[in-house]
């Protein structure tokens, strides 16, 4: 039963985050790229003021997988690195915390480019 509750929480929170993005795509003149950047900035801001941590704890992957979770991870990494190494952590912490996700994106993006035939947009 606990697994089902965790899945439900992740689905509801992640779905709400995606629904907000879909609403922004359909009802505003914002480009998808601007919405994606806005999600990262929102995750950084909400994490910096202490609001995103409880959401991530509650929803698990439903809050950590969307781009707001990437912003949260950046903030968490910077905060931890500043405590460990001082001011230089501002520059290193975010990349250290998100290195696995960035590496996966580069790897799978390269793999798909090799398997599929990439072409420029017409």
C-alpha positions in Angstrom: 0.0 0.0 0.0 2.9 2.4 0.8 4.2 1.9 -2.8 0.8 2.8 -4.3 0.6 5.9 -2.1 4.1 7.0 -3.2 3.2 6.4 -6.9 0.0 8.4 -6.5 1.8 11.3 -4.9 4.5 11.3 -7.6 1.8 11.1 -10.3 -0.3 13.9 -8.9 2.6 16.4 -8.2 4.5 15.5 -11.4 1.2 15.7 -13.4 0.4 19.1 -11.9 3.8 20.4 -12.9 3.4 19.1 -16.4 -0.2 20.5 -16.6 1.1 23.9 -15.7 3.7 23.7 -18.5 1.1 22.5 -21.0 -1.2 25.4 -20.0 1.7 27.9 -20.5 2.4 26.4 -24.0 -1.3 26.5 -25.1 -2.5 29.8 -23.5 0.6 32.1 -23.6 3.0 33.2 -26.3 5.9 31.8 -24.3 8.2 29.5 -26.3 8.9 26.1 -24.9 12.5 27.1 -24.3 11.4 30.0 -22.1 9.0 27.8 -20.2 11.8 25.3 -19.6 14.2 28.0 -18.3 11.3 29.4 -16.2 10.8 26.0 -14.6 14.5 25.7 -13.7 14.5 29.3 -12.3 11.3 28.5 -10.3 12.9 25.4 -8.9 16.0 27.4 -7.8 13.8 30.1 -6.3 11.4 27.8 -4.5 14.4 25.8 -3.2 16.2 28.9 -2.0 13.2 30.1 0.0 12.7 26.6 1.5 9.5 25.6 -0.3 10.6 23.0 -2.8 12.4 20.7 -0.4 9.1 19.7 1.4 7.5 19.2 -2.0 10.3 17.0 -3.2 10.2 15.0 0.1 6.4 14.5 -0.3 6.3 13.7 -4.0 9.7 12.0 -4.6 10.3 11.5 -8.3 7.2 13.5 -9.1 9.0 16.6 -8.0 12.6 15.6 -8.7 12.3 14.5 -12.3 10.7 17.7 -13.8 13.0 20.7 -14.5 11.9 22.3 -11.3 13.7 19.4 -9.6 16.8 20.2 -11.6 16.7 23.8 -10.3 16.2 22.3 -6.8 19.3 20.1 -7.2 21.4 23.0 -8.4 20.5 25.0 -5.3 21.0 22.0 -3.0 24.4 21.4 -4.5 25.5 25.0 -4.2 24.3 25.2 -0.6 26.2 22.0 0.4 29.4 23.0 -1.5 29.4 26.4 0.2 29.3 24.7 3.6 32.1 22.3 2.7 34.5 24.4 0.7 33.4 28.0 1.1 32.8 30.6 -1.6 34.2 28.5 -4.5 31.2 26.2 -3.9 29.1 28.7 -5.7 30.8 27.7 -8.9 31.3 24.0 -8.3 28.3 22.8 -6.2 25.6 22.9 -8.8 27.6 20.9 -11.4 28.7 18.4 -8.8 25.1 17.8 -7.7 23.7 17.5 -11.2 26.6 15.8 -12.9 24.8 12.4 -13.3 21.8 14.0 -15.0 23.9 16.2 -17.3 26.0 13.2 -18.2 23.0 11.0 -19.0 21.5 13.8 -21.2 24.7 14.1 -23.2 25.2 10.3 -23.5 21.6 9.6 -24.5 21.5 12.6 -26.8 24.6 11.4 -28.6 23.3 7.8 -28.8 20.0 9.0 -30.3 21.9 11.2 -32.8 24.0 8.2 -33.9 21.0 5.9 -34.2 18.6 8.3 -35.9 19.3 10.5 -38.8 19.6 14.1 -37.5 18.6 16.8 -39.9 18.1 20.6 -39.5 14.6 22.0 -39.1 13.0 23.1 -42.3 
